[in-house]
Amino acid sequence: MPNELTSERMKDLYTHAVSMQSARNFVYAIGLFERVMELGDPFYTPFALSQISQCYSLLGRRDLETETFKRVTELSRGQQQLLNPSWLALRYQRIGDLKSARSIHADILKLTPHDPSIIAALAEISLLEGNPHEA
């Protein structure tokens, strides 16, 4: 019997982890999501990291949540493109990479020039950069 996970089994593992997270069994869910990470599936990896960070947030572990954000920013560009760009930009902002956060928000703003949440996010970055007049 092969010891490899097929893509169908990977989906089952990820879905089971999500269900454990929904059941508020965060520690078990984190372990399952970490297993998805270990298996290195290029599709499920970014989503697993996203869910891990959410679990840590719900557990009140900001330190581990921040470490997970760093892992998200280390994903390949292709994997990052699978994630919500606003969410990704905030992850960059939370680890202090304001340049990358600004770049992602600027790209979003090109498509949605009147989106108040993106305008507010860029203003917040300007404040963090010490540019209140730009904000």
ABEGO torsion letter per residue (X at the ends): XBABBBAAAAAAAAAAAAAAAAAGBAAAAAAAAAAAAAAGBAAAAAAAAAAAAAAAAAAGBAAAAAAAAAAAAABBAAAAAABBAAAAAAAAAAAGBAAAAAAAAAAAAAABAABAAAAAAAAAAAAAAGBAAAX
